[in-house]
């Protein structure tokens, strides 16, 4: 698997989690809404950077993937907190 494919797969998995929670967003309590807003800000940042990272993956390699994964983990953790409050 190339780094570009790994980035795409990682972002796609987060997108699916995000879409599932977005459908349930009408159930959000205030605490979950706050966490959702944080996760959304991180999601937008990840989306912006993932395209750049995919393009540069051949040059910078693992460092870019690691940085994206860290942001992705933060987003995933936020989604899990939201899911637990629903």
PDB file of N, CA, C and O in Angstrom, chain B, residues numbered from 101:
ATOM      1  N   UNK B 101       0.844  -1.169   0.000  1.00  0.00           N
ATOM      2  CA  UNK B 101       0.000   0.000   0.000  1.00  0.00           C
ATOM      3  C   UNK B 101       0.897   1.242   0.000  1.00  0.00           C
ATOM      4  O   UNK B 101       1.838   1.343   0.786  1.00  0.00           O
ATOM      5  N   UNK B 102       0.590   2.170  -0.883  1.00  0.00           N
ATOM      6  CA  UNK B 102       1.373   3.400  -0.942  1.00  0.00           C
ATOM      7  C   UNK B 102       0.956   4.336   0.187  1.00  0.00           C
ATOM      8  O   UNK B 102      -0.101   4.157   0.792  1.00  0.00           O
ATOM      9  N   UNK B 103       1.784   5.328   0.464  1.00  0.00           N
ATOM     10  CA  UNK B 103       1.439   6.306   1.496  1.00  0.00           C
ATOM     11  C   UNK B 103       0.179   7.068   1.115  1.00  0.00           C
ATOM     12  O   UNK B 103      -0.650   7.367   1.974  1.00  0.00           O
ATOM     13  N   UNK B 104       0.031   7.380  -0.158  1.00  0.00           N
ATOM     14  CA  UNK B 104      -1.173   8.067  -0.622  1.00  0.00           C
ATOM     15  C   UNK B 104      -2.426   7.249  -0.362  1.00  0.00           C
ATOM     16  O   UNK B 104      -3.446   7.788   0.066  1.00  0.00           O
ATOM     17  N   UNK B 105      -2.351   5.948  -0.620  1.00  0.00           N
ATOM     18  CA  UNK B 105      -3.485   5.073  -0.359  1.00  0.00           C
ATOM     19  C   UNK B 105      -3.770   4.970   1.137  1.00  0.00           C
ATOM     20  O   UNK B 105      -4.927   4.919   1.554  1.00  0.00           O
ATOM     21  N   UNK B 106      -2.718   4.940   1.932  1.00  0.00           N
ATOM     22  CA  UNK B 106      -2.883   4.875   3.381  1.00  0.00           C
ATOM     23  C   UNK B 106      -3.577   6.141   3.895  1.00  0.00           C
ATOM     24  O   UNK B 106      -4.472   6.065   4.736  1.00  0.00           O
ATOM     25  N   UNK B 107      -3.163   7.289   3.390  1.00  0.00           N
ATOM     26  CA  UNK B 107      -3.785   8.552   3.770  1.00  0.00           C
ATOM     27  C   UNK B 107      -5.250   8.551   3.371  1.00  0.00           C
ATOM     28  O   UNK B 107      -6.117   8.896   4.174  1.00  0.00           O
ATOM     29  N   UNK B 108      -5.530   8.164   2.132  1.00  0.00           N
ATOM     30  CA  UNK B 108      -6.910   8.139   1.649  1.00  0.00           C
ATOM     31  C   UNK B 108      -7.778   7.214   2.495  1.00  0.00           C
ATOM     32  O   UNK B 108      -8.902   7.574   2.843  1.00  0.00           O
ATOM     33  N   UNK B 109      -7.276   6.036   2.827  1.00  0.00           N
ATOM     34  CA  UNK B 109      -8.035   5.078   3.634  1.00  0.00           C
ATOM     35  C   UNK B 109      -8.307   5.607   5.027  1.00  0.00           C
ATOM     36  O   UNK B 109      -9.406   5.447   5.560  1.00  0.00           O
ATOM     37  N   UNK B 110      -7.315   6.231   5.607  1.00  0.00           N
ATOM     38  CA  UNK B 110      -7.445   6.789   6.953  1.00  0.00           C
ATOM     39  C   UNK B 110      -8.500   7.894   6.986  1.00  0.00           C
ATOM     40  O   UNK B 110      -9.356   7.921   7.870  1.00  0.00           O
ATOM     41  N   UNK B 111      -8.430   8.793   6.025  1.00  0.00           N
ATOM     42  CA  UNK B 111      -9.386   9.898   5.952  1.00  0.00           C
ATOM     43  C   UNK B 111     -10.793   9.356   5.673  1.00  0.00           C
ATOM     44  O   UNK B 111     -11.769   9.862   6.227  1.00  0.00           O
ATOM     45  N   UNK B 112     -10.901   8.357   4.839  1.00  0.00           N
ATOM     46  CA  UNK B 112     -12.207   7.771   4.518  1.00  0.00           C
ATOM     47  C   UNK B 112     -12.844   7.139   5.759  1.00  0.00           C
ATOM     48  O   UNK B 112     -14.047   7.285   5.977  1.00  0.00           O
ATOM     49  N   UNK B 113     -12.068   6.454   6.553  1.00  0.00           N
ATOM     50  CA  UNK B 113     -12.596   5.835   7.782  1.00  0.00           C
ATOM     51  C   UNK B 113     -13.135   6.904   8.725  1.00  0.00           C
ATOM     52  O   UNK B 113     -14.212   6.739   9.298  1.00  0.00           O
ATOM     53  N   UNK B 114     -12.394   7.999   8.889  1.00  0.00           N
ATOM     54  CA  UNK B 114     -12.864   9.104   9.726  1.00  0.00           C
ATOM     55  C   UNK B 114     -14.109   9.752   9.140  1.00  0.00           C
ATOM     56  O   UNK B 114     -15.013  10.140   9.880  1.00  0.00           O
ATOM     57  N   UNK B 115     -14.165   9.873   7.820  1.00  0.00           N
ATOM     58  CA  UNK B 115     -15.331  10.466   7.164  1.00  0.00           C
ATOM     59  C   UNK B 115     -16.583   9.650   7.462  1.00  0.00           C
ATOM     60  O   UNK B 115     -17.646  10.214   7.721  1.00  0.00           O
ATOM     61  N   UNK B 116     -16.462   8.323   7.426  1.00  0.00           N
ATOM     62  CA  UNK B 116     -17.617   7.457   7.720  1.00  0.00           C
ATOM     63  C   UNK B 116     -18.089   7.649   9.162  1.00  0.00           C
ATOM     64  O   UNK B 116     -19.290   7.752   9.415  1.00  0.00           O
ATOM     65  N   UNK B 117     -17.146   7.697  10.104  1.00  0.00           N
ATOM     66  CA  UNK B 117     -17.509   7.933  11.502  1.00  0.00           C
ATOM     67  C   UNK B 117     -18.203   9.277  11.652  1.00  0.00           C
ATOM     68  O   UNK B 117     -19.209   9.397  12.352  1.00  0.00           O
ATOM     69  N   UNK B 118     -17.655  10.284  10.988  1.00  0.00           N
ATOM     70  CA  UNK B 118     -18.218  11.632  11.049  1.00  0.00           C
ATOM     71  C   UNK B 118     -19.634  11.639  10.486  1.00  0.00           C
ATOM     72  O   UNK B 118     -20.535  12.230  11.082  1.00  0.00           O
ATOM     73  N   UNK B 119     -19.837  10.993   9.353  1.00  0.00           N
ATOM     74  CA  UNK B 119     -21.156  10.971   8.727  1.00  0.00           C
ATOM     75  C   UNK B 119     -22.189  10.299   9.627  1.00  0.00           C
ATOM     76  O   UNK B 119     -23.324  10.766   9.725  1.00  0.00           O
ATOM     77  N   UNK B 120     -21.803   9.205  10.283  1.00  0.00           N
ATOM     78  CA  UNK B 120     -22.723   8.509  11.194  1.00  0.00           C
ATOM     79  C   UNK B 120     -23.136   9.427  12.343  1.00  0.00           C
ATOM     80  O   UNK B 120     -24.316   9.510  12.684  1.00  0.00           O
ATOM     81  N   UNK B 121     -22.169  10.108  12.929  1.00  0.00           N
ATOM     82  CA  UNK B 121     -22.477  11.006  14.039  1.00  0.00           C
ATOM     83  C   UNK B 121     -23.274  12.224  13.581  1.00  0.00           C
ATOM     84  O   UNK B 121     -24.141  12.721  14.299  1.00  0.00           O
ATOM     85  N   UNK B 122     -22.970  12.688  12.391  1.00  0.00           N
ATOM     86  CA  UNK B 122     -23.689  13.855  11.876  1.00  0.00           C
ATOM     87  C   UNK B 122     -25.183  13.545  11.745  1.00  0.00           C
ATOM     88  O   UNK B 122     -26.023  14.412  11.987  1.00  0.00           O
ATOM     89  N   UNK B 123     -25.508  12.319  11.366  1.00  0.00           N
ATOM     90  CA  UNK B 123     -26.909  11.915  11.266  1.00  0.00           C
ATOM     91  C   UNK B 123     -27.596  11.941  12.628  1.00  0.00           C
ATOM     92  O   UNK B 123     -28.803  12.169  12.719  1.00  0.00           O
ATOM     93  N   UNK B 124     -26.826  11.707  13.674  1.00  0.00           N
ATOM     94  CA  UNK B 124     -27.381  11.673  15.028  1.00  0.00           C
ATOM     95  C   UNK B 124     -27.240  13.015  15.739  1.00  0.00           C
ATOM     96  O   UNK B 124     -27.566  13.117  16.922  1.00  0.00           O
ATOM     97  N   UNK B 125     -26.771  14.024  15.058  1.00  0.00           N
ATOM     98  CA  UNK B 125     -26.428  15.290  15.706  1.00  0.00           C
ATOM     99  C   UNK B 125     -27.622  15.957  16.384  1.00  0.00           C
ATOM    100  O   UNK B 125     -27.441  16.743  17.314  1.00  0.00           O
ATOM    101  N   UNK B 126     -28.810  15.664  15.943  1.00  0.00           N
ATOM    102  CA  UNK B 126     -29.976  16.275  16.583  1.00  0.00           C
ATOM    103  C   UNK B 126     -30.149  15.790  18.019  1.00  0.00           C
ATOM    104  O   UNK B 126     -30.900  16.390  18.788  1.00  0.00           O
ATOM    105  N   UNK B 127     -29.469  14.721  18.381  1.00  0.00           N
ATOM    106  CA  UNK B 127     -29.547  14.175  19.730  1.00  0.00           C
ATOM    107  C   UNK B 127     -28.467  14.732  20.659  1.00  0.00           C
ATOM    108  O   UNK B 127     -28.464  14.438  21.855  1.00  0.00           O
ATOM    109  N   UNK B 128     -27.572  15.517  20.123  1.00  0.00           N
ATOM    110  CA  UNK B 128     -26.429  15.992  20.900  1.00  0.00           C
ATOM    111  C   UNK B 128     -26.861  16.780  22.125  1.00  0.00           C
ATOM    112  O   UNK B 128     -27.719  17.660  22.054  1.00  0.00           O
ATOM    113  N   UNK B 129     -26.261  16.450  23.224  1.00  0.00           N
ATOM    114  CA  UNK B 129     -26.395  17.244  24.437  1.00  0.00           C
ATOM    115  C   UNK B 129     -25.369  18.375  24.337  1.00  0.00           C
ATOM    116  O   UNK B 129     -24.526  18.377  23.440  1.00  0.00           O
ATOM    117  N   UNK B 130     -25.444  19.312  25.243  1.00  0.00           N
ATOM    118  CA  UNK B 130     -24.534  20.456  25.197  1.00  0.00           C
ATOM    119  C   UNK B 130     -23.079  20.010  25.235  1.00  0.00           C
ATOM    120  O   UNK B 130     -22.250  20.543  24.497  1.00  0.00           O
ATOM    121  N   UNK B 131     -22.761  19.048  26.079  1.00  0.00           N
ATOM    122  CA  UNK B 131     -21.386  18.551  26.187  1.00  0.00           C
ATOM    123  C   UNK B 131     -20.925  17.921  24.877  1.00  0.00           C
ATOM    124  O   UNK B 131     -19.801  18.153  24.432  1.00  0.00           O
ATOM    125  N   UNK B 132     -21.789  17.131  24.269  1.00  0.00           N
ATOM    126  CA  UNK B 132     -21.449  16.485  23.004  1.00  0.00           C
ATOM    127  C   UNK B 132     -21.321  17.527  21.895  1.00  0.00           C
ATOM    128  O   UNK B 132     -20.473  17.391  21.013  1.00  0.00           O
ATOM    129  N   UNK B 133     -22.144  18.550  21.933  1.00  0.00           N
ATOM    130  CA  UNK B 133     -22.087  19.606  20.918  1.00  0.00           C
ATOM    131  C   UNK B 133     -20.736  20.319  20.973  1.00  0.00           C
ATOM    132  O   UNK B 133     -20.147  20.631  19.938  1.00  0.00           O
ATOM    133  N   UNK B 134     -20.262  20.570  22.170  1.00  0.00           N
ATOM    134  CA  UNK B 134     -18.964  21.221  22.329  1.00  0.00           C
ATOM    135  C   UNK B 134     -17.850  20.333  21.757  1.00  0.00           C
ATOM    136  O   UNK B 134     -16.957  20.817  21.062  1.00  0.00           O
ATOM    137  N   UNK B 135     -17.912  19.053  22.052  1.00  0.00           N
ATOM    138  CA  UNK B 135     -16.913  18.108  21.541  1.00  0.00           C
ATOM    139  C   UNK B 135     -17.021  17.999  20.018  1.00  0.00           C
ATOM    140  O   UNK B 135     -16.006  17.901  19.327  1.00  0.00           O
ATOM    141  N   UNK B 136     -18.246  18.015  19.498  1.00  0.00           N
ATOM    142  CA  UNK B 136     -18.468  17.963  18.051  1.00  0.00           C
ATOM    143  C   UNK B 136     -17.816  19.172  17.371  1.00  0.00           C
ATOM    144  O   UNK B 136     -17.163  19.033  16.338  1.00  0.00           O
ATOM    145  N   UNK B 137     -17.997  20.333  17.950  1.00  0.00           N
ATOM    146  CA  UNK B 137     -17.414  21.545  17.363  1.00  0.00           C
ATOM    147  C   UNK B 137     -15.884  21.453  17.305  1.00  0.00           C
ATOM    148  O   UNK B 137     -15.269  21.871  16.324  1.00  0.00           O
ATOM    149  N   UNK B 138     -15.281  20.908  18.355  1.00  0.00           N
ATOM    150  CA  UNK B 138     -13.827  20.725  18.363  1.00  0.00           C
ATOM    151  C   UNK B 138     -13.408  19.735  17.276  1.00  0.00           C
ATOM    152  O   UNK B 138     -12.456  19.973  16.532  1.00  0.00           O
ATOM    153  N   UNK B 139     -14.134  18.629  17.202  1.00  0.00           N
ATOM    154  CA  UNK B 139     -13.809  17.603  16.203  1.00  0.00           C
ATOM    155  C   UNK B 139     -13.987  18.148  14.789  1.00  0.00           C
ATOM    156  O   UNK B 139     -13.197  17.831  13.900  1.00  0.00           O
ATOM    157  N   UNK B 140     -15.014  18.962  14.574  1.00  0.00           N
ATOM    158  CA  UNK B 140     -15.245  19.545  13.250  1.00  0.00           C
ATOM    159  C   UNK B 140     -14.096  20.460  12.839  1.00  0.00           C
ATOM    160  O   UNK B 140     -13.682  20.453  11.680  1.00  0.00           O
ATOM    161  N   UNK B 141     -13.582  21.241  13.776  1.00  0.00           N
ATOM    162  CA  UNK B 141     -12.451  22.113  13.465  1.00  0.00           C
ATOM    163  C   UNK B 141     -11.235  21.280  13.068  1.00  0.00           C
ATOM    164  O   UNK B 141     -10.524  21.615  12.121  1.00  0.00           O
ATOM    165  N   UNK B 142     -11.005  20.192  13.803  1.00  0.00           N
ATOM    166  CA  UNK B 142      -9.876  19.308  13.478  1.00  0.00           C
ATOM    167  C   UNK B 142     -10.108  18.614  12.137  1.00  0.00           C
ATOM    168  O   UNK B 142      -9.173  18.434  11.356  1.00  0.00           O
ATOM    169  N   UNK B 143     -11.367  18.222  11.870  1.00  0.00           N
ATOM    170  CA  UNK B 143     -11.710  17.558  10.610  1.00  0.00           C
ATOM    171  C   UNK B 143     -11.392  18.461   9.426  1.00  0.00           C
ATOM    172  O   UNK B 143     -10.810  18.013   8.437  1.00  0.00           O
ATOM    173  N   UNK B 144     -11.768  19.716   9.525  1.00  0.00           N
ATOM    174  CA  UNK B 144     -11.501  20.655   8.428  1.00  0.00           C
ATOM    175  C   UNK B 144     -10.000  20.807   8.201  1.00  0.00           C
ATOM    176  O   UNK B 144      -9.537  20.881   7.063  1.00  0.00           O
ATOM    177  N   UNK B 145      -9.251  20.853   9.290  1.00  0.00           N
ATOM    178  CA  UNK B 145      -7.798  20.957   9.183  1.00  0.00           C
ATOM    179  C   UNK B 145      -7.224  19.698   8.530  1.00  0.00           C
ATOM    180  O   UNK B 145      -6.343  19.784   7.675  1.00  0.00           O
ATOM    181  N   UNK B 146      -7.722  18.538   8.934  1.00  0.00           N
ATOM    182  CA  UNK B 146      -7.244  17.273   8.370  1.00  0.00           C
ATOM    183  C   UNK B 146      -7.549  17.202   6.880  1.00  0.00           C
ATOM    184  O   UNK B 146      -6.694  16.805   6.089  1.00  0.00           O
ATOM    185  N   UNK B 147      -8.756  17.582   6.496  1.00  0.00           N
ATOM    186  CA  UNK B 147      -9.110  17.544   5.078  1.00  0.00           C
ATOM    187  C   UNK B 147      -8.189  18.438   4.255  1.00  0.00           C
ATOM    188  O   UNK B 147      -7.733  18.051   3.179  1.00  0.00           O
ATOM    189  N   UNK B 148      -7.921  19.623   4.764  1.00  0.00           N
ATOM    190  CA  UNK B 148      -7.058  20.553   4.035  1.00  0.00           C
ATOM    191  C   UNK B 148      -5.647  19.995   3.895  1.00  0.00           C
ATOM    192  O   UNK B 148      -5.019  20.125   2.845  1.00  0.00           O
ATOM    193  N   UNK B 149      -5.166  19.386   4.941  1.00  0.00           N
ATOM    194  CA  UNK B 149      -3.787  18.896   4.923  1.00  0.00           C
ATOM    195  C   UNK B 149      -3.628  17.542   4.239  1.00  0.00           C
ATOM    196  O   UNK B 149      -2.549  17.232   3.735  1.00  0.00           O
ATOM    197  N   UNK B 150      -4.677  16.736   4.214  1.00  0.00           N
ATOM    198  CA  UNK B 150      -4.522  15.394   3.650  1.00  0.00           C
ATOM    199  C   UNK B 150      -4.227  15.428   2.160  1.00  0.00           C
ATOM    200  O   UNK B 150      -3.436  14.625   1.665  1.00  0.00           O
ATOM    201  N   UNK B 151      -4.853  16.349   1.443  1.00  0.00           N
ATOM    202  CA  UNK B 151      -4.557  16.475   0.020  1.00  0.00           C
ATOM    203  C   UNK B 151      -3.116  16.874  -0.223  1.00  0.00           C
ATOM    204  O   UNK B 151      -2.450  16.333  -1.106  1.00  0.00           O
ATOM    205  N   UNK B 152      -2.643  17.818   0.563  1.00  0.00           N
ATOM    206  CA  UNK B 152      -1.253  18.250   0.442  1.00  0.00           C
ATOM    207  C   UNK B 152      -0.322  17.095   0.814  1.00  0.00           C
ATOM    208  O   UNK B 152       0.703  16.878   0.167  1.00  0.00           O
ATOM    209  N   UNK B 153      -0.689  16.365   1.854  1.00  0.00           N
ATOM    210  CA  UNK B 153       0.147  15.263   2.320  1.00  0.00           C
ATOM    211  C   UNK B 153       0.209  14.156   1.275  1.00  0.00           C
ATOM    212  O   UNK B 153       1.271  13.582   1.031  1.00  0.00           O
ATOM    213  N   UNK B 154      -0.928  13.861   0.662  1.00  0.00           N
ATOM    214  CA  UNK B 154      -0.966  12.822  -0.366  1.00  0.00           C
ATOM    215  C   UNK B 154      -0.039  13.187  -1.509  1.00  0.00           C
ATOM    216  O   UNK B 154       0.691  12.338  -2.021  1.00  0.00           O
ATOM    217  N   UNK B 155      -0.070  14.451  -1.908  1.00  0.00           N
ATOM    218  CA  UNK B 155       0.779  14.913  -3.004  1.00  0.00           C
ATOM    219  C   UNK B 155       2.260  14.878  -2.636  1.00  0.00           C
ATOM    220  O   UNK B 155       3.108  14.591  -3.480  1.00  0.00           O
ATOM    221  N   UNK B 156       2.562  15.167  -1.385  1.00  0.00           N
ATOM    222  CA  UNK B 156       3.948  15.228  -0.945  1.00  0.00           C
ATOM    223  C   UNK B 156       4.432  13.921  -0.321  1.00  0.00           C
ATOM    224  O   UNK B 156       5.582  13.829   0.110  1.00  0.00           O
ATOM    225  N   UNK B 157       3.573  12.921  -0.270  1.00  0.00           N
ATOM    226  CA  UNK B 157       3.911  11.677   0.433  1.00  0.00           C
ATOM    227  C   UNK B 157       5.199  11.047  -0.078  1.00  0.00           C
ATOM    228  O   UNK B 157       5.961  10.478   0.703  1.00  0.00           O
ATOM    229  N   UNK B 158       5.445  11.141  -1.356  1.00  0.00           N
ATOM    230  CA  UNK B 158       6.670  10.565  -1.897  1.00  0.00           C
ATOM    231  C   UNK B 158       7.913  11.268  -1.407  1.00  0.00           C
ATOM    232  O   UNK B 158       8.974  10.654  -1.291  1.00  0.00           O
ATOM    233  N   UNK B 159       7.794  12.540  -1.121  1.00  0.00           N
ATOM    234  CA  UNK B 159       8.947  13.313  -0.685  1.00  0.00           C
ATOM    235  C   UNK B 159       9.199  13.211   0.817  1.00  0.00           C
ATOM    236  O   UNK B 159      10.327  12.960   1.241  1.00  0.00           O
ATOM    237  N   UNK B 160       8.164  13.402   1.616  1.00  0.00           N
ATOM    238  CA  UNK B 160       8.344  13.476   3.063  1.00  0.00           C
ATOM    239  C   UNK B 160       8.055  12.154   3.759  1.00  0.00           C
ATOM    240  O   UNK B 160       8.552  11.906   4.858  1.00  0.00           O
ATOM    241  N   UNK B 161       7.267  11.320   3.134  1.00  0.00           N
ATOM    242  CA  UNK B 161       7.027   9.982   3.642  1.00  0.00           C
ATOM    243  C   UNK B 161       6.318   9.887   4.966  1.00  0.00           C
ATOM    244  O   UNK B 161       5.287  10.518   5.200  1.00  0.00           O
ATOM    245  N   UNK B 162       6.894   9.085   5.818  1.00  0.00           N
ATOM    246  CA  UNK B 162       6.257   8.688   7.066  1.00  0.00           C
ATOM    247  C   UNK B 162       5.964   9.858   8.010  1.00  0.00           C
ATOM    248  O   UNK B 162       4.992   9.794   8.762  1.00  0.00           O
ATOM    249  N   UNK B 163       6.754  10.901   7.996  1.00  0.00           N
ATOM    250  CA  UNK B 163       6.514  12.027   8.898  1.00  0.00           C
ATOM    251  C   UNK B 163       5.138  12.647   8.660  1.00  0.00           C
ATOM    252  O   UNK B 163       4.428  12.982   9.608  1.00  0.00           O
ATOM    253  N   UNK B 164       4.771  12.796   7.404  1.00  0.00           N
ATOM    254  CA  UNK B 164       3.472  13.364   7.068  1.00  0.00           C
ATOM    255  C   UNK B 164       2.358  12.437   7.509  1.00  0.00           C
ATOM    256  O   UNK B 164       1.373  12.879   8.101  1.00  0.00           O
ATOM    257  N   UNK B 165       2.508  11.167   7.226  1.00  0.00           N
ATOM    258  CA  UNK B 165       1.481  10.201   7.619  1.00  0.00           C
ATOM    259  C   UNK B 165       1.323  10.186   9.131  1.00  0.00           C
ATOM    260  O   UNK B 165       0.200  10.146   9.632  1.00  0.00           O
ATOM    261  N   UNK B 166       2.422  10.218   9.859  1.00  0.00           N
ATOM    262  CA  UNK B 166       2.364  10.231  11.320  1.00  0.00           C
ATOM    263  C   UNK B 166       1.633  11.470  11.843  1.00  0.00           C
ATOM    264  O   UNK B 166       0.822  11.374  12.764  1.00  0.00           O
ATOM    265  N   UNK B 167       1.920  12.614  11.261  1.00  0.00           N
ATOM    266  CA  UNK B 167       1.262  13.851  11.689  1.00  0.00           C
ATOM    267  C   UNK B 167      -0.240  13.787  11.419  1.00  0.00           C
ATOM    268  O   UNK B 167      -1.040  14.192  12.262  1.00  0.00           O
ATOM    269  N   UNK B 168      -0.620  13.284  10.253  1.00  0.00           N
ATOM    270  CA  UNK B 168      -2.045  13.149   9.934  1.00  0.00           C
ATOM    271  C   UNK B 168      -2.725  12.153  10.856  1.00  0.00           C
ATOM    272  O   UNK B 168      -3.863  12.362  11.278  1.00  0.00           O
ATOM    273  N   UNK B 169      -2.031  11.077  11.166  1.00  0.00           N
ATOM    274  CA  UNK B 169      -2.612  10.080  12.066  1.00  0.00           C
ATOM    275  C   UNK B 169      -2.839  10.671  13.455  1.00  0.00           C
ATOM    276  O   UNK B 169      -3.834  10.353  14.107  1.00  0.00           O
ATOM    277  N   UNK B 170      -1.932  11.524  13.912  1.00  0.00           N
ATOM    278  CA  UNK B 170      -2.121  12.154  15.214  1.00  0.00           C
ATOM    279  C   UNK B 170      -3.370  13.025  15.235  1.00  0.00           C
ATOM    280  O   UNK B 170      -4.155  12.971  16.182  1.00  0.00           O
ATOM    281  N   UNK B 171      -3.552  13.820  14.199  1.00  0.00           N
ATOM    282  CA  UNK B 171      -4.762  14.637  14.100  1.00  0.00           C
ATOM    283  C   UNK B 171      -5.981  13.734  13.997  1.00  0.00           C
ATOM    284  O   UNK B 171      -7.009  13.990  14.624  1.00  0.00           O
ATOM    285  N   UNK B 172      -5.863  12.686  13.210  1.00  0.00           N
ATOM    286  CA  UNK B 172      -6.967  11.745  13.048  1.00  0.00           C
ATOM    287  C   UNK B 172      -7.343  11.062  14.358  1.00  0.00           C
ATOM    288  O   UNK B 172      -8.524  10.847  14.630  1.00  0.00           O
ATOM    289  N   UNK B 173      -6.350  10.724  15.165  1.00  0.00           N
ATOM    290  CA  UNK B 173      -6.632  10.105  16.463  1.00  0.00           C
ATOM    291  C   UNK B 173      -7.389  11.075  17.371  1.00  0.00           C
ATOM    292  O   UNK B 173      -8.301  10.676  18.095  1.00  0.00           O
ATOM    293  N   UNK B 174      -7.007  12.336  17.327  1.00  0.00           N
ATOM    294  CA  UNK B 174      -7.718  13.341  18.115  1.00  0.00           C
ATOM    295  C   UNK B 174      -9.178  13.418  17.673  1.00  0.00           C
ATOM    296  O   UNK B 174     -10.082  13.491  18.506  1.00  0.00           O
ATOM    297  N   UNK B 175      -9.401  13.402  16.374  1.00  0.00           N
ATOM    298  CA  UNK B 175     -10.761  13.442  15.843  1.00  0.00           C
ATOM    299  C   UNK B 175     -11.517  12.186  16.271  1.00  0.00           C
ATOM    300  O   UNK B 175     -12.647  12.272  16.752  1.00  0.00           O
ATOM    301  N   UNK B 176     -10.900  11.028  16.098  1.00  0.00           N
ATOM    302  CA  UNK B 176     -11.531   9.758  16.471  1.00  0.00           C
ATOM    303  C   UNK B 176     -11.893   9.746  17.954  1.00  0.00           C
ATOM    304  O   UNK B 176     -12.984   9.315  18.326  1.00  0.00           O
ATOM    305  N   UNK B 177     -10.979  10.219  18.800  1.00  0.00           N
ATOM    306  CA  UNK B 177     -11.245  10.259  20.234  1.00  0.00           C
ATOM    307  C   UNK B 177     -12.421  11.180  20.543  1.00  0.00           C
ATOM    308  O   UNK B 177     -13.251  10.874  21.400  1.00  0.00           O
ATOM    309  N   UNK B 178     -12.487  12.296  19.848  1.00  0.00           N
ATOM    310  CA  UNK B 178     -13.629  13.200  20.011  1.00  0.00           C
ATOM    311  C   UNK B 178     -14.920  12.535  19.606  1.00  0.00           C
ATOM    312  O   UNK B 178     -15.933  12.680  20.290  1.00  0.00           O
ATOM    313  N   UNK B 179     -14.905  11.799  18.493  1.00  0.00           N
ATOM    314  CA  UNK B 179     -16.099  11.088  18.045  1.00  0.00           C
ATOM    315  C   UNK B 179     -16.529  10.044  19.072  1.00  0.00           C
ATOM    316  O   UNK B 179     -17.721   9.863  19.319  1.00  0.00           O
ATOM    317  N   UNK B 180     -15.566   9.370  19.659  1.00  0.00           N
ATOM    318  CA  UNK B 180     -15.890   8.358  20.670  1.00  0.00           C
ATOM    319  C   UNK B 180     -16.531   9.000  21.902  1.00  0.00           C
ATOM    320  O   UNK B 180     -17.479   8.452  22.465  1.00  0.00           O
ATOM    321  N   UNK B 181     -16.017  10.153  22.318  1.00  0.00           N
ATOM    322  CA  UNK B 181     -16.629  10.863  23.451  1.00  0.00           C
ATOM    323  C   UNK B 181     -18.064  11.232  23.132  1.00  0.00           C
ATOM    324  O   UNK B 181     -18.955  11.087  23.969  1.00  0.00           O
ATOM    325  N   UNK B 182     -18.282  11.707  21.922  1.00  0.00           N
ATOM    326  CA  UNK B 182     -19.639  12.085  21.503  1.00  0.00           C
ATOM    327  C   UNK B 182     -20.545  10.859  21.517  1.00  0.00           C
ATOM    328  O   UNK B 182     -21.657  10.912  22.041  1.00  0.00           O
ATOM    329  N   UNK B 183     -20.073   9.760  20.945  1.00  0.00           N
ATOM    330  CA  UNK B 183     -20.866   8.538  20.871  1.00  0.00           C
ATOM    331  C   UNK B 183     -21.270   8.060  22.265  1.00  0.00           C
ATOM    332  O   UNK B 183     -22.381   7.566  22.457  1.00  0.00           O
ATOM    333  N   UNK B 184     -20.376   8.204  23.227  1.00  0.00           N
ATOM    334  CA  UNK B 184     -20.653   7.763  24.602  1.00  0.00           C
ATOM    335  C   UNK B 184     -21.710   8.634  25.276  1.00  0.00           C
ATOM    336  O   UNK B 184     -22.443   8.153  26.140  1.00  0.00           O
ATOM    337  N   UNK B 185     -21.799   9.906  24.893  1.00  0.00           N
ATOM    338  CA  UNK B 185     -22.786  10.777  25.523  1.00  0.00           C
ATOM    339  C   UNK B 185     -24.181  10.631  24.905  1.00  0.00           C
ATOM    340  O   UNK B 185     -25.163  11.103  25.478  1.00  0.00           O
ATOM    341  N   UNK B 186     -24.271   9.992  23.765  1.00  0.00           N
ATOM    342  CA  UNK B 186     -25.580   9.821  23.109  1.00  0.00           C
ATOM    343  C   UNK B 186     -26.354   8.670  23.722  1.00  0.00           C
ATOM    344  O   UNK B 186     -27.473   8.382  23.296  1.00  0.00           O
TER     345      UNK B 186
END
